[in-house]
């Protein structure tokens, strides 16, 4: 990562380190959330409803965690879970 402005003060240097750590953590959390959502959709596409429901439970936990940490908006988290649940319900019918 290229740093345009190098921090001058001790507190600014610490803040830069914290920002980089948190950014890596946020990226990992969002990435695992997206991967879990993809697994739900893939299970549904393959017609495996039981696996999709199991994957959905894991996905819902990851989506809620991302919403609670403001990585995504809480309403976006609820909307995503609702859409996945709707896909599972339609696949059952």
C-alpha positions as CSV (number, residue, x, y, z in Angstrom):
1,X,0.0,0.0,0.0
2,X,1.5,3.3,-1.0
3,X,1.3,6.0,1.6
4,X,1.1,9.5,0.2
5,X,1.5,11.4,3.4
6,X,3.8,10.0,6.0
7,X,2.6,10.7,9.5
8,X,4.8,13.1,11.6
9,X,3.5,12.6,15.1
10,X,3.7,9.5,17.2
11,X,-0.1,9.4,17.5
12,X,-0.5,9.7,13.8
13,X,1.9,6.8,13.2
14,X,-0.1,4.7,15.6
15,X,-3.4,5.7,14.0
16,X,-1.9,4.7,10.6
17,X,-1.0,1.2,11.9
18,X,-4.5,0.8,13.5
19,X,-6.1,1.9,10.2
20,X,-4.2,-0.7,8.2
21,X,-5.0,-3.5,10.7
22,X,-8.7,-2.6,10.7
23,X,-8.8,-2.2,6.9
24,X,-7.4,-5.8,6.6
25,X,-9.9,-7.1,9.1
26,X,-12.8,-5.3,7.4
27,X,-11.8,-6.6,3.9
28,X,-11.5,-10.2,5.3
29,X,-15.0,-10.0,7.0
30,X,-16.7,-8.6,3.8
31,X,-14.9,-11.2,1.7
32,X,-15.9,-14.2,3.8
33,X,-19.5,-12.8,3.9
34,X,-19.7,-12.6,0.1
35,X,-18.2,-16.0,-0.2
36,X,-20.8,-17.5,2.1
37,X,-23.6,-15.8,0.2
38,X,-22.2,-17.2,-3.0
39,X,-22.2,-20.7,-1.4
40,X,-25.9,-20.4,-0.6
41,X,-26.7,-19.4,-4.2
42,X,-24.5,-22.2,-5.6
43,X,-26.2,-24.8,-3.4
44,X,-29.6,-23.6,-4.6
45,X,-28.5,-23.6,-8.3
46,X,-27.4,-27.2,-7.8
47,X,-30.7,-28.1,-6.3
48,X,-29.4,-29.0,-2.9
49,X,-31.9,-27.3,-0.6
50,X,-30.7,-28.9,2.7
51,X,-27.1,-27.7,2.0
52,X,-28.5,-24.2,1.0
53,X,-30.3,-24.0,4.4
54,X,-27.2,-24.9,6.3
55,X,-25.1,-22.4,4.3
56,X,-27.8,-19.8,4.9
57,X,-27.5,-20.1,8.6
58,X,-23.8,-19.5,8.4
59,X,-24.3,-16.6,5.9
60,X,-26.9,-15.0,8.1
61,X,-24.4,-14.9,11.0
62,X,-21.8,-13.4,8.8
63,X,-24.2,-10.8,7.3
64,X,-25.4,-9.8,10.8
65,X,-21.8,-9.4,12.0
66,X,-21.0,-7.2,9.0
67,X,-24.1,-5.1,9.7
68,X,-23.4,-4.8,13.4
69,X,-19.9,-3.5,12.6
70,X,-21.1,-1.0,10.0
71,X,-19.3,-2.8,7.2
72,X,-22.6,-2.8,5.4
73,X,-25.8,-0.9,6.4
74,X,-28.1,-2.8,8.7
75,X,-31.0,-2.4,6.3
76,X,-28.8,-3.9,3.5
77,X,-27.9,-6.8,5.8
78,X,-31.6,-7.4,6.5
79,X,-32.5,-7.1,2.8
80,X,-29.8,-9.6,1.7
81,X,-30.9,-12.1,4.3
82,X,-34.5,-11.7,3.2
83,X,-33.6,-12.2,-0.5
84,X,-31.6,-15.4,0.3
85,X,-34.5,-16.7,2.5
86,X,-36.9,-16.0,-0.3
87,X,-34.7,-17.9,-2.8
88,X,-34.7,-20.9,-0.5
89,X,-38.5,-20.7,0.1
90,X,-39.1,-20.6,-3.7
91,X,-36.8,-23.5,-4.3
92,X,-38.7,-25.6,-1.8
93,X,-42.0,-24.9,-3.5
